[in-house]
């Protein structure tokens, strides 16, 4: 199997803001098969194909990332980047339910051919486009968005208006464009949505600051003061638990003196195990200061340091075996029998 690099990944709200992406979720439809891919960016990527088509079959093959066969079906514009990330996650989860967990139910809902397969014409299956629009409606209904805008390729793509009742969603159409100018149109939409998201964020920040000032003037604790008070209470509770634990330990040691020897023994075993791990991990500190590093040190110095590290390792191992009261199995003397 040849190596295929996968570029991209699940983008967080912070990443989208840093790289000047708007709160958008783009749905691309495949001109050859009718399949739909949801992305957080303005162009198809292999990562989104691998994430949305994890269970391919002969009726739903994994598509390729060729940009000339993908056209924007719809672009969902949301008020904030956090809601855009949440919408994309919901769409991925719905796709997983259709392809895996609720696969039988999804197959029962699809239009069938006389042979009992998903209806198709040549290799095109319009069912996948209808399911993508249905998933978009379901995800937005579950999120309870205050306001959103969807830019459609054509008005008939959104389906009947009765499916969008109860949702505060406005529908627009993308401007007519040549397929070669697809990225220009989407980039213009990205810039406009980013400006609107910044305005919404600035208004929310001003409202929060005004509420904090009003609470401070009224003598009520501000949100920051509430967080500090909660953190102080958590710290005090942890300190009380620590003090009670220490007092209980001291009382137990006073009642049973034999446990003090056991405590000292455990500390000695812990120190010996730490020395054992340090000697086993590296022997570089046994080399002279000017010969540090395996590439710089001569072979004789490296062998000498390795023997010294092994000696320290064996001594630490003996101490651990003696202090843990375990019978030490003698090792064979022959080098051929050593593992």
C-alpha positions in Angstrom: 0.0 0.0 0.0 1.4 3.3 -1.1 1.7 6.2 1.4 -0.9 8.9 0.9 -0.5 12.1 3.0 -3.7 13.5 4.5 -3.7 17.2 4.8 -6.1 19.1 7.1 -7.9 18.1 10.2 -10.8 18.9 12.5 -10.6 22.7 12.8 -11.4 24.3 16.2 -13.0 27.7 16.7 -9.7 29.2 17.7 -8.0 27.8 14.5 -10.8 29.3 12.3 -10.4 32.7 13.9 -6.6 32.6 13.7 -6.6 31.8 10.0 -9.4 34.3 9.2 -12.1 31.7 8.3 -15.7 32.6 8.8 -18.2 30.6 10.8 -19.1 28.5 7.7 -20.0 24.9 7.0 -19.8 24.1 3.3 -21.6 21.2 1.6 -20.1 20.1 -1.7 -21.9 17.7 -4.1 -20.2 15.3 -6.4 -21.2 15.8 -10.0 -20.6 12.1 -10.9 -22.1 10.2 -8.0 -24.4 12.6 -6.1 -22.5 12.2 -2.9 -22.2 15.1 -0.5 -19.1 16.2 1.6 -19.3 18.7 4.5 -16.2 20.8 5.1 -15.1 23.6 7.4 -13.0 25.2 4.7 -13.7 26.5 1.2 -12.5 23.5 -0.8 -12.6 19.7 -0.6 -9.9 17.9 1.4 -8.9 14.3 1.8 -9.4 14.5 5.6 -13.1 15.2 5.2 -13.5 12.4 2.7 -11.9 10.0 5.1 -14.0 11.2 8.0 -17.4 11.1 6.2 -16.9 8.0 4.1 -15.6 5.5 6.6 -17.9 2.6 5.6 -17.9 2.6 1.7 -19.5 0.0 -0.4 -20.3 -0.6 -4.1 -23.3 1.8 -3.9 -21.5 4.4 -1.9 -17.8 4.3 -2.9 -15.2 6.6 -1.4 -14.9 9.6 -3.8 -11.7 11.2 -4.9 -10.7 14.7 -4.0 -10.6 16.2 -7.5 -11.9 19.7 -7.3 -13.4 19.8 -10.8 -16.1 17.3 -9.8 -17.2 19.0 -6.6 -19.7 21.9 -6.6 -20.9 23.9 -3.6 -24.4 22.6 -2.8 -25.0 24.9 0.2 -23.0 27.2 2.6 -24.3 27.5 6.1 -23.4 30.7 7.8 -23.7 30.8 11.6 -23.3 33.6 14.2 -20.3 32.3 16.0 -17.4 29.9 15.2 -18.3 27.7 18.1 -21.7 27.0 16.6 -20.1 26.3 13.2 -17.8 23.6 14.8 -20.8 22.2 16.7 -22.8 22.0 13.4 -20.1 20.2 11.6 -19.7 17.7 14.4 -23.4 17.0 14.4 -23.4 16.4 10.6 -20.5 13.9 11.0 -22.4 12.1 13.7 -25.6 11.9 11.6 -23.6 10.5 8.7 -22.2 7.9 11.0 -25.7 6.9 12.0 -26.8 6.6 8.4 -23.8 4.5 7.4 -23.3 2.4 10.5 -25.5 2.5 13.6 -28.9 3.1 11.9 -27.9 1.6 8.5 -30.9 -0.7 8.1 -33.4 2.2 8.8 -31.6 4.5 6.4 -31.7 1.9 3.6 -35.5 1.4 4.2 -36.1 5.1 3.6 -34.2 5.3 0.3 -35.8 5.0 -3.1 -35.1 1.6 -4.6 -34.6 0.3 -8.1 -36.5 -2.8 -9.3 -33.6 -4.9 -8.2 -33.8 -3.6 -4.6 -30.7 -1.4 -4.7 -30.5 2.4 -4.3 -32.0 4.1 -7.3 -29.4 5.4 -9.7 -29.0 6.7 -13.2 -25.6 5.7 -14.7 -23.5 6.3 -11.5 -25.6 9.2 -10.1 -27.7 8.6 -7.0 -29.7 11.7 -6.0 -30.7 10.1 -2.6 -27.4 11.2 -1.1 -28.1 14.9 -1.9 -31.6 14.6 -0.3 -30.1 13.0 2.8 -27.5 15.8 3.2 -30.2 18.5 3.2 -32.3 16.4 5.7 -29.2 16.1 7.9 -28.7 19.9 7.7 -32.3 20.5 8.9 -32.0 18.0 11.7 -28.7 19.3 13.0 -29.9 22.9 13.0 -33.2 21.9 14.7 -31.3 20.1 17.5 -28.9 23.0 18.0 -31.7 25.6 18.5 -29.9 28.4 16.6 -31.0 31.9 17.2 -30.2 33.0 13.6 -28.5 31.4 10.7 -28.2 31.9 6.9 -27.9 29.3 4.2 -26.6 30.2 0.8 -27.9 27.6 -1.8 -26.7 26.7 -5.2 -30.3 26.8 -6.4 -33.5 27.6 -4.6 -35.0 24.1 -5.3 -32.1 22.4 -3.4 -33.5 23.4 0.0 -36.7 21.4 -0.6 -40.2 22.3 0.6 -40.6 25.2 3.0 -42.5 23.0 5.5 -39.3 21.3 6.4 -37.8 24.6 7.6 -40.7 25.7 9.8 -39.8 26.6 13.3 -36.2 27.5 12.4 -34.8 31.0 12.4 -33.0 30.4 9.1 -32.9 32.7 6.1 -32.2 31.3 2.6 -30.2 33.0 -0.1 -28.8 31.9 -3.4 -25.2 32.0 -4.4 -24.4 34.3 -7.3 -24.2 32.7 -10.7 -20.6 32.0 -11.6 -18.4 30.1 -13.8 -17.0 26.9 -12.1 -13.5 28.3 -12.5 -14.6 31.2 -10.3 -16.0 29.0 -7.6 -13.2 29.8 -5.1 -13.6 33.6 -5.7 -17.3 33.5 -4.8 -16.7 31.4 -1.6 -13.8 33.6 -0.6 -16.1 36.7 -0.8 -18.6 34.9 1.3 -15.8 34.0 3.8 -14.8 37.7 4.2 -18.4 38.9 4.7 -19.2 36.2 7.2 -16.0 36.9 9.1 -16.8 40.6 9.4 -20.4 39.8 10.6 -19.0 37.3 13.2 -16.6 40.0 14.5 -19.4 42.4 14.9 -21.5 39.9 16.8 -18.5 39.0 19.0 -17.9 42.7 19.7 -21.5 43.3 20.7 -21.4 40.3 23.0 -18.2 41.5 24.7 -19.7 45.0 25.2 -22.9 43.5 26.7 -20.9 41.3 29.1 -18.8 44.3 30.2 -21.9 46.4 30.7 -23.5 43.6 32.8 -20.3 43.3 34.9 -20.2 47.1 35.5 -23.8 47.1 36.5 -23.3 44.2 38.9 -20.3 45.9 40.4 -22.2 49.1 41.0 -25.1 47.2 42.6 -22.7 45.5 44.9 -23.2 42.1 43.3 -20.2 39.9 42.5 -19.0 40.0 38.9 -18.5 36.8 36.9 -14.8 37.0 37.4 -15.3 37.5 41.1 -17.6 34.5 41.2 -15.0 32.4 39.5 -12.3 33.5 42.0 -14.6 32.8 44.9 -15.3 29.3 43.6 -11.6 28.7 43.1 -10.9 29.8 46.6 -13.5 27.5 48.0 -12.1 24.5 46.1 -8.6 25.4 47.4 -9.8 25.6 51.0 -11.6 22.3 50.7 -8.5 20.6 49.3 -6.4 22.0 52.1 -8.9 20.7 54.7 -8.9 17.2 53.2 -5.0 17.3 53.1 -4.9 18.3 56.8 -7.4 15.7 57.8 -5.5 13.0 55.9 -2.2 14.0 57.5 -3.7 14.0 61.0 -5.2 10.6 60.4 -1.9 9.2 59.2 0.0 10.6 62.3 -2.7 9.1 64.6 -2.4 5.7 62.9 1.4 5.7 63.1 1.2 6.7 66.8 -1.3 3.8 67.5 0.8 1.3 65.5 4.5 1.9 65.7 5.3 -1.0 63.5 3.9 0.9 60.5 6.6 3.5 60.8 9.3 1.0 59.9 7.1 -0.1 57.0 6.9 3.5 55.9 10.7 3.9 56.0 11.1 0.7 54.1 8.7 1.9 51.3 10.7 5.1 51.0 14.0 3.2 50.7 12.5 1.0 48.0 11.2 4.0 46.1 14.7 5.6 46.2 16.3 2.4 45.0 13.8 2.0 42.2 14.4 5.6 41.1 18.2 4.9 41.0 17.5 1.7 39.1 15.5 3.6 36.5 18.1 6.3 36.2 20.9 3.9 35.7 18.9 1.8 33.2 17.7 4.8 31.1 21.0 6.3 30.2 24.8 6.1 30.9 25.8 9.3 29.3 26.6 10.9 32.7 29.4 8.4 33.2 31.3 9.7 30.3 33.9 12.6 30.7 32.4 16.1 30.3 34.1 16.7 27.0 33.0 13.4 25.5 29.2 13.6 26.2 27.0 12.1 23.5 27.2 8.7 21.8 28.4 10.3 18.5 31.4 12.1 20.2 32.7 9.6 22.6 35.2 7.0 21.4 34.2 3.3 21.5 36.4 2.5 24.6 35.0 5.3 26.6 31.4 4.3 25.7 32.1 0.6 26.6 33.6 1.7 29.9 30.6 3.9 30.7 28.3 1.1 29.7 30.0 -1.3 32.1 29.9 1.2 34.9 26.2 1.8 34.3 25.5 -1.9 34.3 27.3 -2.2 37.6 25.2 0.5 39.1 22.1 -1.1 37.7 23.0 -4.5 39.2 23.7 -2.9 42.6 20.4 -1.0 42.6 18.6 -4.2 41.6 20.1 -6.1 44.5 19.0 -3.3 46.9 15.5 -3.5 45.6 15.4 -7.3 45.9 16.8 -7.2 49.4 14.4 -4.5 50.7 11.3 -6.0 49.1 12.1 -9.4 50.8 11.9 -11.3 47.5 14.0 -14.3 46.7 16.4 -13.4 44.0 16.8 -16.0 41.3 20.5 -16.4 40.5 21.3 -15.6 36.9 23.3 -18.0 34.7 27.0 -17.2 34.4 27.3 -18.0 30.8 26.7 -15.2 28.4 25.1 -17.5 25.9 22.3 -18.4 28.4 21.6 -14.8 29.3 18.5 -13.2 27.8 
